[in-house]
Amino acid sequence: MSILNLPHEVLDLVFSQVHDKTAPPTGTHFPLICLLALKLKILCRAVESQTAFSSLCLTSKSFLPLAREHLYYRPFRFRENDRSLEKFLGLLPVLQQLQSPLSPLVRSLEGITSFLDQLTAGEDPSDPSSSDDLQLLAQYGTSYKFLYRLLEICSNLHTLELALYKSEQLAEVTQSLAISAPTIKTLHLRESMQPVLQETLDHHTFRHVETLIITEIDSPIDLVGVIPSIKLPLRALQFDRRTLNIGLLKPFIPDNLPSLVDFTLSYDRNQHSKINIVRALDLLPTALQRLSITWHSRRMRISSPPSLDRYGCDPDYHEIPLDSLARFTSLRTLSLHRFQGHLLALLQTLTKSSPSLQSIDFLYSRWIPHDRTALLTPESMFPSTEIYDTLCTFPFLRYIHLGYLPTSRREDYEDLVDKLRERGIRADWTECRPKKV
């Protein structure tokens, strides 16, 4: 059967899988849909995603309605190596055409703040690199006028990204959102100033928000006086900041704790962050379903694995807080990036506290013996047989990333990967660099 002859509903599922950020498609969909979606994903990786979709539309008019929906879903896919603003500026005239069917297709403005930053830079006539865009820019005035007009005509927004510095900006945004406010479920506030951020969260326009993403907000002197606990019925909270400040994080934990099921924390390591990790976890509801914690180090290159002679206990790595993790009873997904600890003890704790885990991700993490005085051997750090037996006790587990394992040879743990695959568990891991001679 040709793909062009597939029913509209099947094509819609295929395109939704291509649009989905997760990869590859899971077994929850029909095998044919998974295969087609995977092929289209490969195509979209080979060339720029929107170009691939546009080319696909030219093959048959059957693809046009579905591809158009996914082309306009999130139009601001900004890339650092793309300095031309013309195609982004050209979006507004297309969307605001009389009775245009395209503006309701725009569901996400994620990435628009990067575009606005570039647009602001383009407002400088002395910048020769921006001359091609000045004529287009002149049609819309300042960069924020471009945003306000976009908000006025996109009536079906689901995700909104903002960087707010003044109350006047918030007033313009909320006025422009009059038609799409009820549909906004995800709000991303980037580098916003106090107290504008609190004004935003208190505004009735955003009372339907279920997912809140906070990126690099400033720290007011009076945390308690400026940021009272938010009242939104949040289901997901993502907090990304260079410094892990528990006083700044705490007010964003919603009063209605049972509503929160998804928590993501990303921060740069500092001398206080270890104790703050435990305090942050203690703030969260025990019925949390998804937990992700990542710490970044500017002096360490993520792409560079540790060498075998430096695999042991590293003072720069935070230890996994077993007691705090044991509080959670309903986890489905757990991600701990760049941590260290005793893996077997961690897994044994999770089998008792969170037996419903489906995905475990220990990317960039490393393992140390339970007995710190023991001789550092691959088996003492990673007892593969016991770890396999423990992983098999998770009835719903389908994926695990084991982090860095204490070897420089891929063949050392391929038997473990094969055995887990036979049990329906896909396993990934990263080898270390060989010891220096």
Secondary structure, DSSP 4 states (H G I P E B T S, - for coil): --GGGS-HHHHHHHHHHHHSSSSS--TTS-HHHHHHHHHHHHHHHHS-HHHHHHHHHTT-TTTHHHHHHHHHHS-----TT----HHHHTHHHHHTSTT-SSGGG--B-TTHHHHHHHHHHTT-TT-GGGHHHHHHHHTT-SHHHHHHHHHHH-TT--EEEE---SHHHHHHHHHHTTTTGGG--EEEEESPPTTHHHHHHHSGGGTT--EEEEES----S-HHHH-PPP-S--SEEEEEEEE--HHHHGGGS-SSGGG--EEEEEEE--TTHHHHHHHHHHHS-TT--EEEEEEE-TTS-TTSPPBGGG-S--TTSEEP-HHHHTT-S--SEEEEESEEE-HHHHHHHHHHH-TT--EEE-TT-EE--SSTTS---HHHH--HHHHHHHHTT-TT--EEEEEEES-S-GGGGHHHHHHHHHTT-EEEEEEPBPPP-
